[in-house]
Amino acid sequence: MAERVLGDDSTVTDLPWAAVFDPAANVRALGAVQSQGLRAATELVDRFVKLAGADGSNGADRDGDRTASANPPGESPSATPDVDRVVATWEALMRRLAATVTAAGPVAAGTGTLDLNASGATAAVQIENQGTGPACAEVWLHNGGATDHGDVVLRCSDLLTHTGDVITADAVQFDPQPVPMPARSSRGVLATVQLDADVRPGIYRGTILVNGHPDLWLPLVLTMQPIDR
């Protein structure tokens, strides 16, 4: 059978299969989809607002004195039905956007979550690894309120074992960093611990902190398994 040749026809042969199994690429892709969806929803609502404003102006010109007489002096005209439809459309879009975040099902084991509108710690981020190289886990940030938290920066302490072995804080990286957190949004962040040949087997524990949110923290537990020989 003849070997298939890669082409530029957007067929399955063009897929970068290595990226499918890259957790960092998957998290970045999910965050990009969420951001694009929010931008598209905002643009759509802006169009509705402009249309509603144009219709309101035309209606005022057509009604003339009849509109003025319907409202006593000093009282502003009542809101038009177009504005109500815009608000209802915005609420529906937000519900759909929230549904896309939760439709993926329950959070996978070992994944941590941070609610920017709450305080305290949740379940620990669990990472298991054997050998050297990057060890990864997901951290999810949630902002269910109406406040825009801007760019959020995550930090991590040193990871320690009960015997005093240390993985320094600079070995822990977050992607993306910083994390934009507008109102009513959720973002997945990849936490990666770079392990070199000097890291001995054991259970290493540290704490993930959120810059500007002193009441939030998240335990990070890395289990380094011995290499089978």
C-alpha positions as CSV (number, residue, x, y, z in Angstrom):
1,M,0.0,0.0,0.0
2,A,1.4,3.4,-0.9
3,E,2.5,5.6,1.9
4,R,0.3,8.7,2.4
5,V,2.1,12.0,2.1
6,L,1.4,15.0,4.3
7,G,-0.3,17.8,2.4
8,D,-1.9,21.2,3.0
9,D,-5.5,20.1,2.5
10,S,-6.4,20.3,6.2
11,T,-6.9,16.5,6.3
12,V,-6.2,14.3,9.2
13,T,-2.7,13.7,7.9
14,D,-1.9,17.3,8.8
15,L,-2.7,17.0,12.5
16,P,0.2,17.6,14.9
17,W,-0.3,14.5,16.8
18,A,2.4,15.3,19.4
19,A,0.4,18.3,20.5
20,V,-2.6,16.2,21.3
21,F,-0.8,14.6,24.2
22,D,0.9,17.8,25.4
23,P,-0.9,19.0,28.6
24,A,0.5,22.5,28.3
25,A,-0.8,22.9,24.7
26,N,-4.2,21.5,25.8
27,V,-4.6,24.0,28.7
28,R,-3.5,26.9,26.5
29,A,-6.0,25.9,23.8
30,L,-8.9,25.7,26.3
31,G,-8.0,29.1,27.7
32,A,-7.9,30.6,24.1
33,V,-11.3,29.1,23.3
34,Q,-12.8,30.6,26.5
35,S,-11.3,34.0,25.7
36,Q,-12.6,34.0,22.2
37,G,-16.1,33.0,23.3
38,L,-16.2,35.9,25.8
39,R,-15.0,38.4,23.2
40,A,-17.6,37.1,20.7
41,A,-20.4,37.4,23.2
42,T,-19.3,40.9,24.2
43,E,-19.2,42.0,20.5
44,L,-22.6,40.6,19.9
45,V,-24.1,42.4,22.9
46,D,-22.5,45.7,21.7
47,R,-24.2,45.3,18.4
48,F,-27.6,44.8,20.1
49,V,-27.0,47.9,22.2
50,K,-26.2,50.0,19.1
51,L,-29.3,48.7,17.3
52,A,-31.5,49.4,20.4
53,G,-30.1,52.9,20.6
54,A,-30.8,53.6,17.0
55,D,-34.3,52.2,17.2
56,G,-35.0,54.3,20.3
57,S,-33.8,57.5,18.6
58,N,-36.0,56.8,15.5
59,G,-39.0,56.1,17.7
60,A,-38.5,59.4,19.6
61,D,-38.4,61.3,16.3
62,R,-41.6,59.6,15.0
63,D,-43.6,60.1,18.2
64,G,-42.7,63.7,18.6
65,D,-44.9,65.5,21.1
66,R,-46.9,62.4,21.9
67,T,-43.8,61.0,23.8
68,A,-43.3,64.2,25.6
69,S,-46.9,64.4,26.8
70,A,-46.8,60.8,28.0
71,N,-44.1,61.7,30.6
72,P,-44.7,64.3,33.2
73,P,-42.1,67.1,33.5
74,G,-38.9,66.0,35.3
75,E,-39.6,62.3,34.7
76,S,-37.4,60.4,32.2
77,P,-39.0,58.1,29.6
78,S,-39.4,54.5,30.6
79,A,-36.9,51.9,29.3
80,T,-37.8,50.5,25.9
81,P,-38.4,46.8,25.3
82,D,-35.2,46.7,23.2
83,V,-33.1,47.4,26.3
84,D,-34.9,44.5,28.1
85,R,-34.1,42.2,25.2
86,V,-30.5,43.2,25.3
87,V,-30.2,42.4,29.0
88,A,-32.0,39.1,28.6
89,T,-29.7,38.2,25.7
90,W,-26.6,39.1,27.8
91,E,-27.8,36.9,30.6
92,A,-28.5,34.0,28.3
93,L,-25.0,34.3,26.8
94,M,-23.4,34.3,30.2
95,R,-25.3,31.2,31.2
96,R,-24.1,29.4,28.0
97,L,-20.6,30.5,28.7
98,A,-20.8,29.1,32.2
99,A,-22.2,25.9,30.9
100,T,-19.2,25.4,28.6
101,V,-16.9,25.6,31.6
102,T,-18.8,23.0,33.6
103,A,-19.8,20.8,30.7
104,A,-16.4,19.0,30.8
105,G,-17.6,17.2,34.0
106,P,-16.0,16.9,37.4
107,V,-12.5,18.1,38.1
108,A,-9.9,15.4,37.5
109,A,-8.2,13.8,40.5
110,G,-5.1,15.8,41.6
111,T,-6.5,19.1,40.1
112,G,-6.7,22.1,42.5
113,T,-9.2,25.0,42.3
114,L,-9.0,28.6,43.6
115,D,-12.1,30.7,43.9
116,L,-11.0,34.4,43.7
117,N,-14.2,35.5,45.5
118,A,-13.7,33.1,48.5
119,S,-10.9,32.4,51.0
120,G,-9.1,29.4,52.4
121,A,-7.8,26.2,50.8
122,T,-9.4,23.5,48.8
123,A,-8.2,20.0,47.9
124,A,-4.4,19.8,47.3
125,V,-2.8,19.7,43.9
126,Q,-1.4,16.2,43.6
127,I,1.5,15.4,41.3
128,E,3.2,12.0,40.9
129,N,6.3,11.4,38.9
130,Q,9.1,9.0,38.4
131,G,12.5,10.1,37.1
132,T,13.6,13.5,35.9
133,G,11.9,16.0,33.7
134,P,8.7,18.1,34.0
135,A,5.9,16.9,36.3
136,C,2.6,18.6,35.7
137,A,-0.9,19.2,37.2
138,E,-3.8,21.6,36.6
139,V,-4.9,24.5,38.8
140,W,-8.3,26.1,38.0
141,L,-9.1,29.7,38.8
142,H,-12.7,30.7,39.1
143,N,-14.2,34.2,39.2
144,G,-18.0,33.9,39.4
145,G,-18.6,37.5,40.4
146,A,-19.0,40.7,38.6
147,T,-15.6,42.1,39.6
148,D,-12.7,42.1,37.1
149,H,-9.7,40.8,39.0
150,G,-7.3,41.7,36.1
151,D,-4.1,39.8,35.7
152,V,-3.6,37.2,38.5
153,V,-0.1,36.0,39.4
154,L,0.5,32.6,41.1
155,R,3.4,31.9,43.3
156,C,4.7,28.7,45.0
157,S,6.9,28.1,48.0
158,D,9.8,25.7,48.3
159,L,8.7,22.0,48.3
160,L,10.0,20.1,51.4
161,T,10.1,16.5,52.6
162,H,10.1,15.4,56.3
163,T,13.8,14.6,55.9
164,G,14.7,18.1,54.8
165,D,15.1,17.5,51.1
166,V,14.1,20.6,49.1
167,I,12.8,21.5,45.6
168,T,13.3,25.2,45.3
169,A,10.5,27.5,44.4
170,D,12.1,28.5,41.1
171,A,11.6,24.9,39.8
172,V,7.8,25.5,39.9
173,Q,6.3,27.3,36.9
174,F,2.8,28.3,35.9
175,D,1.5,28.6,32.3
176,P,0.0,31.0,31.5
177,Q,1.5,33.6,33.8
178,P,-0.1,36.0,34.6
179,V,-3.7,34.8,34.2
180,P,-6.3,37.3,33.0
181,M,-9.5,36.9,35.1
182,P,-12.4,39.1,33.9
183,A,-15.8,38.9,35.5
184,R,-17.6,35.6,35.4
185,S,-14.7,33.5,34.0
186,S,-12.7,30.4,34.7
187,R,-9.1,29.7,33.6
188,G,-7.0,26.5,33.6
189,V,-3.4,26.9,34.6
190,L,-0.7,24.3,34.1
191,A,1.6,23.9,37.2
192,T,4.9,22.3,36.2
193,V,7.7,21.2,38.5
194,Q,11.0,20.7,36.8
195,L,12.8,17.7,38.4
196,D,16.5,17.2,37.9
197,A,18.7,14.2,38.7
198,D,19.4,15.4,42.3
199,V,15.8,15.1,43.4
200,R,15.5,12.1,45.7
201,P,12.3,10.0,46.1
202,G,9.9,11.2,48.7
203,I,6.8,13.3,49.3
204,Y,7.4,17.0,48.8
205,R,4.9,19.6,50.1
206,G,4.5,23.3,49.3
207,T,1.9,26.0,49.1
208,I,0.6,27.9,46.0
209,L,-0.3,31.5,46.7
210,V,-2.2,34.1,44.7
211,N,-0.6,37.6,44.5
212,G,-3.1,40.2,45.9
213,H,-5.3,37.6,47.6
214,P,-3.7,36.9,51.1
215,D,-6.6,34.7,52.2
216,L,-6.2,32.2,49.3
217,W,-3.7,29.2,49.3
218,L,-3.5,25.8,47.8
219,P,-1.4,22.8,49.0
220,L,0.9,21.3,46.4
221,V,2.0,17.7,47.0
222,L,4.6,16.1,44.8
223,T,5.2,12.3,45.2
224,M,8.5,11.4,43.7
225,Q,8.6,7.6,43.0
226,P,11.9,5.7,43.0
227,I,13.0,4.5,39.6
228,D,12.5,0.8,39.0
229,R,15.8,-1.0,38.4
